[in-house]
Amino acid sequence: MNITTEPDQELWHDMQQPGAYEWWYFDAEDKESGLSFVLIWFSGFPFSPYYTNHYEKWKSGIIQDAPLPSNYSGFSFQLYENGRETVNFIREGRNGLFESSRRDIGVRFEQNRFSYDPLKDQYLLEIDFSFPARQKKVKASLLFKSCRRVTYNKKNGNNAGRASLHQWLLSVSRAEVEGTIEIIEQRKESVRTIPVKATGYHDHNLGAVPMQESIARWYWGRAFSERFDLIYYVTFFNNKECQPIAVLVLHDNMNEKLTILDTVRFAESNFRRGLFSPLHSRDLDLQFGNINLKIHHDRVLDAGPFYLRFASGISLQMDGRKTEGIKGISEFLNPARLESRFMRLFTSARIWRDGEDAIMYRGYNNFKRFLDWNNR
């Protein structure tokens, strides 16, 4: 796993290798109103059961045509209000729905796009999609203004530097986010406009091979508080001879001191497993010298066979001073679960694949629409 903050690495890499993936991630949170949301653009959707099925058939020689990442592009939008899901939309499609450039930072998937203004160091996100399965439409215009970037590079030294390429670009560690989100309820012909004034984060991931072939599990999280902002990133590999990679980024808002640690000790505890969620730790501990970070995954925001998103509570002890009550967002990923054909059935229930009429997708969304109606 390479880690970088180089701005030019945010450009689309247009990788053609079978199983390759690339995504651009944005999130924002307004703690006062309880609003949070996540947007991701994909070129090569690594969590797609359709992409994985095609890759496995090609690799085993059942079919000759290799899967192209461009035929498995996608876009996702998740909106939460006070810890409850309001919108959970994942759309995937073939070549032609996705568009990007090797010269300018920006991506389009259908009518959902983001562009970057280097002079103002800000991103404009324009969202416009229909969600027939939930009888909704969503439109949004969001401005991500970069407040802070960091400078850091780390090459993966495992396997004498010959490990498969996976890369995390920490692009914007903190942003001011402003705009509006419109939710159109098509059945009631009503429109709800949500003003957005939040704190955001943005990164970019890519890989030349499927994640499940080399990554065993992956923890990530970020949190903003009055005193400290922090980001942590921990990756374990299938090859037990490869050392895990753990990075902790701390920014002291009182003295503007930035600390980046990449030799932290990492411990997991309080393991849990759900019927359709992977084995994971609810408590994490990162330590380096007199710095100790404890993360507790308080509440599940989103769950799937291979993935979990949490609202987390964090405490930080540093230089003899303990700061508690830090709130943030954390994620856990177990790519090995992508190999389970049984679990792929449930993953397909969440993904609207262009040109596919998936029974699981219709059934899942009919059930969720009933819950939405019942909870009103």
C-alpha positions in Angstrom: 0.0 0.0 0.0 1.5 3.3 -1.1 0.5 6.5 0.7 0.8 9.9 -0.9 -0.5 13.4 -0.8 0.8 14.5 -4.2 -2.0 16.5 -6.0 -1.3 15.1 -9.4 -2.1 11.6 -8.2 -5.8 12.7 -8.0 -6.0 12.7 -11.8 -7.7 9.7 -13.3 -5.2 6.9 -13.9 -7.3 5.2 -16.6 -6.0 1.7 -15.5 -6.9 -1.1 -17.9 -5.7 -4.1 -15.9 -8.4 -6.7 -15.2 -9.7 -6.1 -11.6 -8.2 -2.6 -11.3 -10.2 0.0 -9.4 -10.1 3.7 -8.6 -12.4 5.9 -6.5 -12.8 9.4 -5.3 -14.3 9.8 -1.8 -16.0 12.9 -0.2 -17.7 13.1 3.1 -19.1 15.8 5.3 -20.7 16.1 8.7 -22.6 18.8 10.6 -22.6 17.8 14.2 -25.1 20.4 15.3 -27.9 19.3 12.9 -27.0 15.6 12.9 -26.5 15.6 9.1 -23.8 13.6 7.4 -23.3 12.3 3.9 -20.8 10.3 1.7 -20.3 10.5 -2.0 -18.0 8.2 -4.1 -17.2 8.1 -7.8 -15.8 4.7 -9.1 -13.8 3.8 -12.2 -13.7 0.0 -11.7 -16.1 -0.6 -8.9 -14.1 -3.0 -6.6 -17.2 -4.1 -4.5 -19.3 -5.0 -7.5 -20.4 -8.6 -7.6 -20.8 -8.3 -11.4 -17.2 -7.1 -11.7 -16.0 -9.9 -9.4 -17.9 -12.6 -11.2 -16.5 -11.5 -14.6 -13.0 -11.3 -13.2 -13.1 -14.8 -11.7 -14.6 -16.4 -14.9 -11.8 -14.7 -16.9 -9.0 -15.7 -14.5 -10.2 -19.3 -14.4 -10.3 -19.5 -18.2 -14.1 -20.0 -18.4 -14.3 -16.9 -20.6 -11.7 -15.2 -22.8 -12.7 -11.5 -22.6 -11.0 -9.8 -19.6 -13.1 -7.4 -17.5 -12.5 -3.7 -18.2 -12.7 -1.4 -15.2 -14.5 1.2 -17.4 -17.4 -1.3 -17.8 -17.8 -1.4 -14.0 -17.9 2.3 -13.1 -20.3 3.7 -10.5 -21.5 6.4 -8.2 -22.8 6.2 -4.6 -24.6 8.7 -2.3 -25.4 8.0 1.3 -27.3 10.6 3.5 -27.8 10.2 7.2 -29.8 12.3 9.6 -29.3 11.9 13.4 -27.7 8.5 12.7 -30.5 7.2 10.5 -30.3 6.5 6.8 -32.3 8.8 4.6 -30.8 7.9 1.2 -28.6 5.0 0.3 -28.0 5.0 -3.5 -25.5 2.9 -5.4 -25.5 3.0 -9.2 -23.2 1.0 -11.5 -22.9 0.9 -15.3 -21.0 0.1 -18.4 -18.6 2.2 -20.4 -20.0 5.5 -21.4 -21.7 6.5 -18.2 -18.3 7.5 -16.7 -16.1 10.3 -17.9 -12.8 11.8 -16.7 -9.6 13.3 -18.0 -5.8 12.6 -17.6 -5.3 16.4 -17.6 -7.9 17.9 -15.2 -9.2 16.7 -11.9 -12.8 15.8 -12.1 -15.2 13.0 -12.8 -18.7 12.5 -14.2 -21.0 9.5 -13.8 -24.3 10.1 -15.6 -25.5 13.5 -14.3 -23.4 13.4 -11.1 -20.1 15.1 -11.4 -17.3 17.0 -9.5 -14.8 19.5 -10.8 -11.8 21.1 -9.2 -10.7 24.7 -9.3 -6.9 24.8 -8.5 -6.8 28.6 -8.1 -9.4 28.5 -5.3 -8.4 25.0 -4.1 -12.0 23.9 -4.0 -14.3 21.2 -5.5 -17.8 21.7 -6.9 -20.0 18.6 -6.5 -23.2 18.6 -8.6 -25.6 15.8 -8.0 -28.7 14.8 -10.0 -30.1 11.3 -9.9 -33.4 9.4 -9.8 -33.9 6.5 -7.4 -37.0 4.7 -8.7 -36.7 1.8 -6.3 -37.3 4.3 -3.4 -39.5 6.7 -5.4 -37.1 9.6 -4.9 -35.0 12.0 -6.8 -32.0 13.8 -5.3 -30.3 17.0 -6.5 -27.5 18.8 -4.7 -24.9 21.5 -5.2 -22.0 21.3 -2.8 -18.8 23.3 -2.5 -15.8 21.7 -0.8 -13.4 24.4 0.1 -10.0 23.0 1.2 -8.9 24.2 4.6 -5.9 22.0 5.1 -3.7 19.7 3.1 -0.7 17.7 4.4 2.5 16.5 2.8 3.5 12.9 3.2 4.7 10.0 1.1 5.3 6.3 2.0 6.1 3.6 -0.4 5.1 0.0 0.4 8.3 -1.8 1.3 6.7 -5.2 1.7 8.0 -8.0 -0.6 11.1 -5.9 -1.4 8.9 -3.3 -2.9 7.3 -5.7 -5.4 3.9 -5.9 -3.8 0.8 -5.3 -5.9 0.0 -1.7 -6.4 -2.6 -0.2 -4.0 -2.5 3.5 -3.2 -4.2 5.9 -0.8 -4.1 9.6 -1.6 -4.9 11.7 1.4 -6.1 14.7 -0.6 -8.0 17.1 1.7 -7.7 16.4 5.4 -10.3 19.1 6.3 -12.7 21.2 4.2 -15.5 23.7 4.7 -18.6 22.4 2.9 -21.6 24.5 1.9 -24.6 24.1 -0.4 -28.0 22.5 -0.5 -29.5 19.0 -1.0 -33.0 18.5 -2.4 -34.9 15.3 -1.9 -38.0 15.0 -4.1 -40.5 12.5 -2.9 -42.1 11.4 -6.2 -45.2 9.7 -4.7 -46.1 12.8 -2.7 -44.7 15.3 -5.2 -43.0 17.1 -2.3 -39.6 18.7 -2.2 -37.4 19.0 0.9 -34.5 21.3 0.8 -31.7 20.7 3.3 -29.1 23.5 3.8 -25.6 22.3 4.2 -22.9 23.9 6.3 -20.5 21.2 7.4 -16.9 20.0 7.8 -15.6 17.7 5.2 -12.9 15.3 4.1 -11.7 14.0 0.7 -9.4 11.2 -0.4 -8.7 9.0 -3.4 -7.9 5.2 -3.7 -6.7 3.0 -6.5 -5.3 -0.5 -7.1 -4.0 -2.5 -10.1 -5.5 -5.8 -8.9 -8.7 -6.7 -6.9 -8.4 -5.8 -3.3 -9.3 -9.3 -2.0 -6.1 -10.7 -3.7 -3.8 -8.9 -1.3 -5.7 -6.9 1.4 -7.0 -8.9 4.4 -8.7 -6.1 6.4 -8.7 -2.3 6.5 -9.6 0.2 9.2 -9.9 3.9 8.4 -11.4 6.9 10.3 -11.4 10.6 10.7 -12.6 13.0 13.4 -12.7 16.8 13.9 -12.8 18.4 17.3 -12.1 21.8 18.8 -8.6 20.8 19.9 -7.5 18.0 17.5 -8.3 16.8 14.1 -7.2 13.3 13.3 -7.1 10.6 10.6 -6.0 7.0 11.0 -5.5 4.3 8.4 -4.5 0.7 9.1 -4.2 -2.1 6.5 -3.4 -5.8 7.0 -2.3 -8.1 4.1 -3.1 -11.7 3.1 0.6 -12.5 3.0 1.5 -12.8 6.7 5.1 -12.0 5.9 4.0 -8.5 4.9 3.9 -6.0 7.8 0.6 -4.1 8.4 0.7 -0.4 7.5 -0.6 1.9 10.2 -0.6 5.7 9.9 -1.9 8.3 12.3 -2.3 12.0 11.3 -2.8 14.5 14.2 -3.4 18.2 13.8 -3.4 20.4 17.0 -5.7 23.3 16.3 -4.3 25.4 19.1 -0.7 25.6 17.9 -1.2 24.4 14.3 1.3 21.6 14.9 1.0 18.6 12.5 2.1 15.2 13.6 2.3 12.2 11.2 3.2 8.8 12.7 3.7 5.7 10.6 5.3 3.3 13.1 2.4 3.2 15.6 1.4 0.0 17.5 -2.1 -1.1 16.7 -4.4 -3.4 18.7 -7.9 -4.7 18.1 -10.4 -5.9 20.8 -14.0 -6.5 21.5 -14.7 -8.5 18.3 -18.2 -8.7 16.8 -19.8 -10.5 13.9 -23.3 -10.2 12.4 -25.3 -12.5 10.2 -24.4 -10.4 7.2 -21.5 -8.4 8.5 -17.8 -9.5 8.8 -15.9 -10.2 12.0 -14.5 -6.8 13.1 -13.2 -5.1 16.2 -15.4 -2.5 18.0 -12.4 -1.1 19.9 -9.1 0.0 18.4 -5.9 1.2 20.1 -3.1 3.1 18.3 0.0 4.0 20.4 3.3 5.7 19.8 5.4 6.9 22.7 3.3 9.1 24.9 0.5 9.3 22.3 -2.4 6.9 22.7 -5.6 6.9 20.6 -8.6 4.8 21.5 -11.5 4.4 19.1 -14.8 2.8 20.0 -17.3 2.1 17.2 -20.5 3.4 18.8 -23.2 3.0 16.2 -23.4 1.3 12.9 -24.4 3.7 10.1 -24.2 1.3 7.2 -23.5 -2.4 7.1 -22.9 -5.0 4.4 -21.3 -8.4 3.9 -17.8 -7.0 3.6 -18.1 -3.4 4.9 -19.2 -1.4 7.9 -19.4 2.4 8.6 -19.6 3.6 12.1 -20.2 6.8 14.1 -17.3 6.5 16.5 -16.2 7.9 19.9 -12.5 8.7 20.3 -10.2 9.6 23.2 -6.7 10.9 22.7 -3.9 11.0 25.3 -1.0 13.2 24.3 1.8 14.8 26.3 0.1 13.9 29.6 -3.2 15.5 28.6 -6.3 13.5 27.8 -9.0 14.7 25.4 -12.3 12.8 25.4 -15.6 13.1 23.6 -14.1 13.3 20.1 -16.7 12.2 17.5 -16.0 10.9 14.1 -16.7 8.5 11.2 -14.9 5.1 10.9 -15.0 2.4 8.4 -14.0 -1.3 8.2 -13.5 -3.4 5.1 -12.9 -7.2 4.8 -12.3 -7.7 1.1 -12.1 -11.5 1.5 -15.9 -11.5 1.8 -16.0 -10.4 -1.8 -15.0 -13.9 -2.8 -18.2 -15.4 -1.3 -20.7 -16.2 -4.0 -23.4 -16.4 -1.3 -22.6 -13.0 0.0 -22.6 -11.5 -3.5 -26.3 -12.2 -3.7 -26.8 -9.8 -0.8 -24.4 -7.2 -2.1 -26.3 -7.2 -5.4 -29.4 -6.2 -3.5 -27.8 -2.8 -2.8 -26.5 -2.0 -6.3 -28.6 -0.8 -9.3 -26.7 -2.1 -12.3 -27.5 -0.5 -15.6 -29.3 -3.0 -17.8 -29.8 -5.6 -15.0 -33.1 -6.6 -13.5 -32.0 -8.0 -10.2 -34.7 -9.7 -8.1 -32.6 -9.1 -4.9 -32.4 -5.4 -5.6 -36.1 -5.0 -6.1 -36.9 -7.1 -3.1 -34.5 -5.2 -0.8 -35.7 -1.8 -1.9 -39.4 -2.7 -1.6 -38.6 -3.8 2.0 -36.7 -0.6 2.7 -39.4 1.6 1.2 -41.9 -0.1 3.5 -39.7 0.7 6.5 -39.5 4.4 5.3 -43.2 4.6 5.1 -43.8 2.8 8.4 -41.3 5.1 10.2 -42.9 8.4 9.0 
